[in-house]
Amino acid sequence: MERLDKFLCDCGVGTRSQVKGILKAGRVTVDGVPERDNGRKVDPDIQTVALDGQVLNLRGRVVVMLNKPAGFVTATEDKVERTVMELLPPEYRRLQLRPVGRLDKATEGLLLFTNDGELLHRLISPKKEVPKVYYARHEGEATQEDVRAFAEGLTLGDGTKCLPAKLEPLGAGRSRVTVCEGKYHQVRRMLASRQLPVSYLERLQEGGLTLGDLPRGQIRELTAGEVELLESL
């Protein structure tokens, strides 16, 4: 027997505080009966626990890497656009995986998913400053003045302040950018603020993880060692 809120967290439903709100909203049932008591003891091997009608199965923590193609929005559901969830095989969709951060519709590359709410929160928290590396094709050519501006921390046109970032010019129309936060369309907006509008963007690395030879549109489950690497960030 274990506490219901712990079981829900272990299934990747969310953090303890998020789970508390989900239970309060009456979205969780135990053997078909709505349950709002987060301290309720349950035996998942005998009882059926469901969220919004979907049965939860405790497989333990799972972290998956996707090489995201363009044309998919990073969301669990969308009434208009195709989502990255459609790229997960059915056996993974049942594990309550959630995207770690966001890549916009046109951006390709490394995107993580996990059913561990605490790990997800840690990876997207600006306080952790997890480095994310992008390859960009853009108009113009980045200069040393642009490099210094990125290193000092840009302030965008709408007043958004960005943490110091690394800009590496790779020649005419190409750059590598490393950021430690994930503001809305951040890399595109940062380059545009330096008159370097982006035509193509790909995330190459997050923390110490790289895409390697993972084909576009394909996924692979992270090894225990790779998960430990994420936990150490």
N, C-alpha and C positions, 0 to 999 in steps of 0.2 A: 504494500500500500504506500502511496505517496501523495503529497499535496497536489491538488488540481492545478494551482498556478505554476508549480515547478514542472509538472508534466507538460503544460502548455508551452512554457519557455523552452523546454528540451525539444519540443516538436517544431520549434522555430516560429511560433505564432507571434512572438514579440518579446520585449523586455518585461520585467516584472510590472512596471508601471503601466505599460501598454496592455498587458494581460488583464490587469485589474479593471481597466476601462472596458475591455471586451466582455468580461464577465458581467460587469454592471449593466451593460447593454442587453444582456440576455441572449448573446449570440452563441453561447456554448451549451450543449446538452450532454447529459450523462444518461445513457440508456433511454434516449428520446425525451428526457425531461429537462427543461431549462434549469441551469445551475448558476447561481450568482455568488456562491460562497467560495472565495479563493482558497480557503483553508480546508475545503472538503477533501477527505481522503478517497482516493480512487485506486482501483486495481485494473490497469489497462489490459492485462491479460484476460480478464473476465468481463469487464464493463466496456461499453462502447462510448467513447468520447468523440463528439463531433463539433466542428466550428462551421456555422452557417450551413449546416446539413452535410458537411463533408467530414467523413470519418478520419480521425488522426491516428497515424501509425508511427510509433516511436522506433525509428531506425538508428537514432543517434545523430550526431552532427554530420552534415554533408556540406562540402564546399565544391562548387563546380565552376570551371572556367569556360567561357564562350568566346569564340572569335566572331564578334558581331559584324554582320554585313550591314550596309546602308539599307534604309527603307523600313526599319523597325523602330518603334518608340520604346524607350525603357519605362515600362509600366506593367503592372500585373493584369490590367484590363483597360480597354479603350473601345468606345462605341464606334469609332471611325477608323482609326489606324490599326495596322498590324503591330503586335507587341512582341518583345523578345521572348515572352513565355511560350510563344508558338514554336520557337526553335528548340525547346527542350523536349526530349523524348517523353512519352507518357509516364514511364516509371519514375521520372524525376518530377513531373508536374504534381504528382500525388504527395510529394514530400514537403509541401508548403515552403518551397524555396522562394526567396525574395532577391531582387537585384541589389547589389551593393553599389550605391551611388547611381549615377546616370550617365549614359552617352546619348547625345541627341540623335534624332532620326538619321541625319546624314553622316554621322561619325561612325567609323568602323573600329574594330580592334577588341582589346581585352576587356571583358566584363565578367565580374564574379557574381555568383549566386550562393546563398546559404540559407539554411533553416535554423541557424544559431543567431537569435536576436541580439545577444550581447556582443558577439563577434562583429555582426553587421554594424552595430552602433559604434564600436571601437574604430572600425575601418573608415567610416564616413565622418567621424568627429574631427572638426578642424583643429582641436587641441592636440591630436595625435600627429598631425602634419605628415600623413602617409604620402610619400612621393609618388606622383603619377607622371609618366613620360609619354609625350605625344610627338608624332611626326606630322608636320604640316607642309602643305604646298600652298603658296600664296603669291600675290602680286608683289613686285619689287624685290629688293634684297635687303635683309636685315643688316644693320650697321652696328658698330661698337657703341654708338650712342643708344641704340635700342637695347643692347645687352645691358648697359648700365641702368637704363630706365626700368627694365624688368627686375634687376637685382635690388633696386631701391624700393620697389613696390609701387605698382601703378595705381592711379586713381582714375577710374573710367568716367566717361562723359556724364553718367547719371549720378555720380558721386560715390559709386561703389569702390571701396578700397581693397586692393588685393595684397596678399602677403608677398614678400620678396620671392621671385621666381627665377629660374635659369633659362636663358635663351641662348641657343647654340646655332649660329648661322651655318648652313651647309652649302652655301653657294646661292646663285640667283634663283629666287622663288622657292627655296626650301629651308626649313629650320626644324630643330628639335627643341621642344619646350618641356620643362619640368615644373610642375606646380604641386603644392602641398595642401590644396583645398579644392572644393568642387562647386564653386558658384555657377549660376545659370549661364551656359554657353561661354564659360570663362575664357578658355584659350582663344576661341574665335574673337571674342570682344577685346581681349588684351592685344592681339596682333592687329586688329582693325584700328585700335586706338593709336597705333604707330604707323598707320597708313600701309598696313600689310594685310589686306583682306584675304581671308582663307578660301581656297577652292576645294581642298581635301584635307581631312583630319583623321588620324588613326592613333588610338592609344596602344602603345607598345609594351608598357610595363606598369605594374602597380606594386608598391613595396619592392620586394626582391623577385617577384614573379614576372616572367615574360611569356609571350605567346609561343615561343619556340617554333615548331613546325606544325602547329595546330591549324588545319585548313579553315578557311573562312566559312562561317555558318555551322561549324562543328563544335562539340563540347568535349570536355574530359573532366573527370573527377580528380580533385587534388589529392596528392599523397599525404600521409600523416606528417611527413617531414615538411611539406609545403605549408600545411595548416599551422604547424608549430612556428614556421617562419612568420606567418601573418600574426600569430598571437604575440610574438616578441616585439612587434612594432610599437 
